[in-house]
Amino acid sequence: MIKIRQHLITLSLLVASTIGIAQPATYENGILNVPQGAAIVNGKALYYNDIRLVTDNEGNFTILGAQQSPLVSVESIIVNIAESLPVQTSLLVTGNKSVPCVNLQTPAIFRNGSSFTIALAETSLGPAESCIAVLEPFETTIPLDITGLGSGTYTVNVNGVESSFIL
């Protein structure tokens, strides 16, 4: 079993791309390539693409490189709790992308106790791409897995905007 040394960030692997096709991490020639990942650093969620980790002789990983993705500007979060069994919860998130030519990436969801932290990022323009510099509004729904959670008050933070709900 390969040991993983924790560095400044802990990566949370995401396995779905923005078009819904699985993009698993691959390991070849001592390098682990992770298409997408997220980390919480100093209490702030960050999002990364094209993460490259290299192993040493002891099986520890060191980060070779990663492209940080910009987080979108979030204006509001509405928590929807479906009256069903089992109870289902989703977030309706509205805000703005930096330009119309980018897409939302798969949200990265972290839970610590009664707090959910979500990193919602956008894709980046390629080096040869250009786009009109105008904000583009978006609205997206993010399912929230509450399986096994007890009654209580929970907080949700999406890119710095907070809301709460009661189960």
VEXKE-185577 format. One record per residue (C-alpha): residue number from 1; residue in one letter; chain; x, y, z. Coordinates in nm, 3 decimals, always signed. Layout:
% VEXKE-185577
+-------+-------+--------+---------+---------+---------+
! bator ! lumza ! kedren !       X !       Y !       Z !
+-------+-------+--------+---------+---------+---------+
!   NUM !     a !      A !       X !       Y !       Z !
...
+-------+-------+--------+---------+---------+---------+
***
This chain:
% VEXKE-185577
+-------+-------+--------+---------+---------+---------+
! bator ! lumza ! kedren !       X !       Y !       Z !
+-------+-------+--------+---------+---------+---------+
!     1 !     m !      A !  +0.000 !  +0.000 !  +0.000 !
!     2 !     i !      A !  +0.134 !  +0.339 !  -0.094 !
!     3 !     k !      A !  +0.163 !  +0.591 !  +0.186 !
!     4 !     i !      A !  +0.053 !  +0.941 !  +0.106 !
!     5 !     r !      A !  +0.229 !  +1.220 !  +0.292 !
!     6 !     q !      A !  +0.005 !  +1.517 !  +0.353 !
!     7 !     h !      A !  +0.157 !  +1.838 !  +0.228 !
!     8 !     l !      A !  +0.008 !  +2.184 !  +0.255 !
!     9 !     i !      A !  -0.317 !  +2.068 !  +0.098 !
!    10 !     t !      A !  -0.524 !  +1.753 !  +0.104 !
!    11 !     l !      A !  -0.670 !  +1.672 !  -0.233 !
!    12 !     s !      A !  -1.027 !  +1.557 !  -0.264 !
!    13 !     l !      A !  -1.056 !  +1.372 !  -0.594 !
!    14 !     l !      A !  -1.341 !  +1.447 !  -0.828 !
!    15 !     v !      A !  -1.431 !  +1.187 !  -1.088 !
!    16 !     a !      A !  -1.679 !  +1.367 !  -1.314 !
!    17 !     s !      A !  -1.599 !  +1.627 !  -1.572 !
!    18 !     t !      A !  -1.821 !  +1.917 !  -1.671 !
!    19 !     i !      A !  -1.974 !  +1.701 !  -1.944 !
!    20 !     g !      A !  -2.047 !  +1.408 !  -1.714 !
!    21 !     i !      A !  -1.782 !  +1.166 !  -1.840 !
!    22 !     a !      A !  -1.570 !  +0.998 !  -1.575 !
!    23 !     q !      A !  -1.210 !  +1.111 !  -1.569 !
!    24 !     p !      A !  -1.031 !  +0.888 !  -1.321 !
!    25 !     a !      A !  -0.689 !  +0.958 !  -1.182 !
!    26 !     t !      A !  -0.413 !  +0.769 !  -1.363 !
!    27 !     y !      A !  -0.075 !  +0.647 !  -1.238 !
!    28 !     e !      A !  +0.205 !  +0.598 !  -1.488 !
!    29 !     n !      A !  +0.585 !  +0.608 !  -1.464 !
!    30 !     g !      A !  +0.575 !  +0.718 !  -1.099 !
!    31 !     i !      A !  +0.341 !  +1.012 !  -1.168 !
!    32 !     l !      A !  -0.020 !  +1.033 !  -1.047 !
!    33 !     n !      A !  -0.231 !  +1.252 !  -1.277 !
!    34 !     v !      A !  -0.555 !  +1.378 !  -1.124 !
!    35 !     p !      A !  -0.789 !  +1.563 !  -1.364 !
!    36 !     q !      A !  -0.969 !  +1.765 !  -1.094 !
!    37 !     g !      A !  -0.935 !  +1.812 !  -0.722 !
!    38 !     a !      A !  -1.008 !  +2.054 !  -0.443 !
!    39 !     a !      A !  -0.855 !  +2.148 !  -0.113 !
!    40 !     i !      A !  -0.937 !  +2.352 !  +0.192 !
!    41 !     v !      A !  -0.641 !  +2.571 !  +0.280 !
!    42 !     n !      A !  -0.663 !  +2.796 !  +0.585 !
!    43 !     g !      A !  -1.042 !  +2.748 !  +0.590 !
!    44 !     k !      A !  -1.085 !  +2.850 !  +0.224 !
!    45 !     a !      A !  -1.191 !  +2.611 !  -0.052 !
!    46 !     l !      A !  -0.967 !  +2.602 !  -0.360 !
!    47 !     y !      A !  -1.015 !  +2.414 !  -0.688 !
!    48 !     y !      A !  -0.747 !  +2.263 !  -0.911 !
!    49 !     n !      A !  -0.717 !  +2.097 !  -1.255 !
!    50 !     d !      A !  -0.440 !  +1.886 !  -1.407 !
!    51 !     i !      A !  -0.283 !  +1.789 !  -1.077 !
!    52 !     r !      A !  +0.048 !  +1.602 !  -1.107 !
!    53 !     l !      A !  +0.200 !  +1.415 !  -0.814 !
!    54 !     v !      A !  +0.528 !  +1.221 !  -0.820 !
!    55 !     t !      A !  +0.622 !  +0.935 !  -0.588 !
!    56 !     d !      A !  +0.952 !  +0.895 !  -0.412 !
!    57 !     n !      A !  +1.125 !  +0.567 !  -0.316 !
!    58 !     e !      A !  +0.914 !  +0.542 !  +0.002 !
!    59 !     g !      A !  +0.584 !  +0.576 !  -0.186 !
!    60 !     n !      A !  +0.514 !  +0.933 !  -0.071 !
!    61 !     f !      A !  +0.365 !  +1.185 !  -0.312 !
!    62 !     t !      A !  +0.497 !  +1.533 !  -0.382 !
!    63 !     i !      A !  +0.304 !  +1.788 !  -0.588 !
!    64 !     l !      A !  +0.473 !  +1.858 !  -0.921 !
!    65 !     g !      A !  +0.212 !  +2.102 !  -1.041 !
!    66 !     a !      A !  -0.154 !  +2.196 !  -1.064 !
!    67 !     q !      A !  -0.361 !  +2.463 !  -1.234 !
!    68 !     q !      A !  -0.576 !  +2.658 !  -0.989 !
!    69 !     s !      A !  -0.924 !  +2.728 !  -1.128 !
!    70 !     p !      A !  -1.100 !  +3.054 !  -1.050 !
!    71 !     l !      A !  -1.401 !  +3.027 !  -0.822 !
!    72 !     v !      A !  -1.722 !  +3.185 !  -0.950 !
!    73 !     s !      A !  -1.886 !  +3.478 !  -0.776 !
!    74 !     v !      A !  -2.183 !  +3.347 !  -0.575 !
!    75 !     e !      A !  -2.472 !  +3.582 !  -0.500 !
!    76 !     s !      A !  -2.722 !  +3.355 !  -0.327 !
!    77 !     i !      A !  -2.785 !  +3.004 !  -0.198 !
!    78 !     i !      A !  -3.131 !  +2.860 !  -0.144 !
!    79 !     v !      A !  -3.150 !  +2.527 !  +0.039 !
!    80 !     n !      A !  -3.429 !  +2.301 !  -0.089 !
!    81 !     i !      A !  -3.537 !  +2.009 !  +0.131 !
!    82 !     a !      A !  -3.766 !  +1.764 !  -0.046 !
!    83 !     e !      A !  -4.043 !  +1.615 !  +0.164 !
!    84 !     s !      A !  -3.960 !  +1.260 !  +0.070 !
!    85 !     l !      A !  -3.826 !  +0.947 !  +0.231 !
!    86 !     p !      A !  -3.536 !  +0.948 !  +0.246 !
!    87 !     v !      A !  -3.509 !  +1.325 !  +0.278 !
!    88 !     q !      A !  -3.323 !  +1.484 !  -0.013 !
!    89 !     t !      A !  -3.149 !  +1.820 !  -0.003 !
!    90 !     s !      A !  -3.017 !  +2.040 !  -0.283 !
!    91 !     l !      A !  -2.878 !  +2.389 !  -0.317 !
!    92 !     l !      A !  -2.993 !  +2.640 !  -0.575 !
!    93 !     v !      A !  -2.687 !  +2.858 !  -0.632 !
!    94 !     t !      A !  -2.693 !  +3.180 !  -0.835 !
!    95 !     g !      A !  -2.408 !  +3.409 !  -0.925 !
!    96 !     n !      A !  -2.184 !  +3.520 !  -1.208 !
!    97 !     k !      A !  -1.915 !  +3.360 !  -1.421 !
!    98 !     s !      A !  -1.626 !  +3.591 !  -1.511 !
!    99 !     v !      A !  -1.702 !  +3.568 !  -1.885 !
!   100 !     p !      A !  -1.966 !  +3.394 !  -2.101 !
!   101 !     c !      A !  -1.711 !  +3.162 !  -2.266 !
!   102 !     v !      A !  -1.637 !  +2.949 !  -1.958 !
!   103 !     n !      A !  -1.835 !  +2.665 !  -1.797 !
!   104 !     l !      A !  -1.903 !  +2.565 !  -1.440 !
!   105 !     q !      A !  -1.693 !  +2.275 !  -1.315 !
!   106 !     t !      A !  -1.816 !  +1.988 !  -1.100 !
!   107 !     p !      A !  -1.863 !  +2.124 !  -0.745 !
!   108 !     a !      A !  -1.626 !  +1.995 !  -0.476 !
!   109 !     i !      A !  -1.814 !  +1.927 !  -0.153 !
!   110 !     f !      A !  -1.649 !  +1.894 !  +0.189 !
!   111 !     r !      A !  -1.829 !  +1.816 !  +0.516 !
!   112 !     n !      A !  -1.685 !  +1.871 !  +0.862 !
!   113 !     g !      A !  -1.936 !  +1.801 !  +1.138 !
!   114 !     s !      A !  -2.240 !  +2.019 !  +1.073 !
!   115 !     s !      A !  -2.070 !  +2.238 !  +0.811 !
!   116 !     f !      A !  -2.056 !  +2.189 !  +0.436 !
!   117 !     t !      A !  -1.798 !  +2.381 !  +0.232 !
!   118 !     i !      A !  -1.835 !  +2.382 !  -0.146 !
!   119 !     a !      A !  -1.586 !  +2.502 !  -0.406 !
!   120 !     l !      A !  -1.763 !  +2.600 !  -0.728 !
!   121 !     a !      A !  -1.514 !  +2.688 !  -1.002 !
!   122 !     e !      A !  -1.522 !  +2.777 !  -1.367 !
!   123 !     t !      A !  -1.309 !  +2.653 !  -1.652 !
!   124 !     s !      A !  -1.029 !  +2.877 !  -1.778 !
!   125 !     l !      A !  -0.987 !  +3.017 !  -2.124 !
!   126 !     g !      A !  -0.709 !  +2.863 !  -2.329 !
!   127 !     p !      A !  -0.403 !  +3.073 !  -2.421 !
!   128 !     a !      A !  -0.534 !  +3.139 !  -2.773 !
!   129 !     e !      A !  -0.897 !  +3.200 !  -2.669 !
!   130 !     s !      A !  -1.056 !  +3.538 !  -2.623 !
!   131 !     c !      A !  -1.396 !  +3.632 !  -2.492 !
!   132 !     i !      A !  -1.594 !  +3.948 !  -2.431 !
!   133 !     a !      A !  -1.521 !  +4.073 !  -2.079 !
!   134 !     v !      A !  -1.870 !  +4.077 !  -1.934 !
!   135 !     l !      A !  -2.013 !  +3.889 !  -1.637 !
!   136 !     e !      A !  -2.248 !  +3.603 !  -1.720 !
!   137 !     p !      A !  -2.518 !  +3.509 !  -1.469 !
!   138 !     f !      A !  -2.563 !  +3.141 !  -1.384 !
!   139 !     e !      A !  -2.800 !  +2.928 !  -1.182 !
!   140 !     t !      A !  -2.712 !  +2.572 !  -1.085 !
!   141 !     t !      A !  -2.847 !  +2.303 !  -0.855 !
!   142 !     i !      A !  -2.606 !  +2.109 !  -0.635 !
!   143 !     p !      A !  -2.734 !  +1.792 !  -0.465 !
!   144 !     l !      A !  -2.622 !  +1.768 !  -0.102 !
!   145 !     d !      A !  -2.572 !  +1.421 !  +0.046 !
!   146 !     i !      A !  -2.725 !  +1.419 !  +0.393 !
!   147 !     t !      A !  -2.739 !  +1.041 !  +0.430 !
!   148 !     g !      A !  -2.691 !  +0.941 !  +0.791 !
!   149 !     l !      A !  -2.700 !  +1.293 !  +0.932 !
!   150 !     g !      A !  -2.897 !  +1.349 !  +1.250 !
!   151 !     s !      A !  -3.142 !  +1.624 !  +1.336 !
!   152 !     g !      A !  -2.988 !  +1.964 !  +1.382 !
!   153 !     t !      A !  -2.880 !  +2.285 !  +1.218 !
!   154 !     y !      A !  -2.630 !  +2.266 !  +0.932 !
!   155 !     t !      A !  -2.440 !  +2.543 !  +0.755 !
!   156 !     v !      A !  -2.346 !  +2.555 !  +0.389 !
!   157 !     n !      A !  -2.070 !  +2.777 !  +0.247 !
!   158 !     v !      A !  -2.036 !  +2.810 !  -0.131 !
!   159 !     n !      A !  -1.736 !  +3.025 !  -0.227 !
!   160 !     g !      A !  -1.775 !  +3.236 !  +0.086 !
!   161 !     v !      A !  -2.155 !  +3.280 !  +0.081 !
!   162 !     e !      A !  -2.329 !  +3.106 !  +0.369 !
!   163 !     s !      A !  -2.672 !  +2.966 !  +0.438 !
!   164 !     s !      A !  -2.815 !  +2.720 !  +0.688 !
!   165 !     f !      A !  -3.085 !  +2.458 !  +0.713 !
!   166 !     i !      A !  -3.248 !  +2.242 !  +0.979 !
!   167 !     l !      A !  -3.303 !  +1.867 !  +0.948 !
+-------+-------+--------+---------+---------+---------+
***
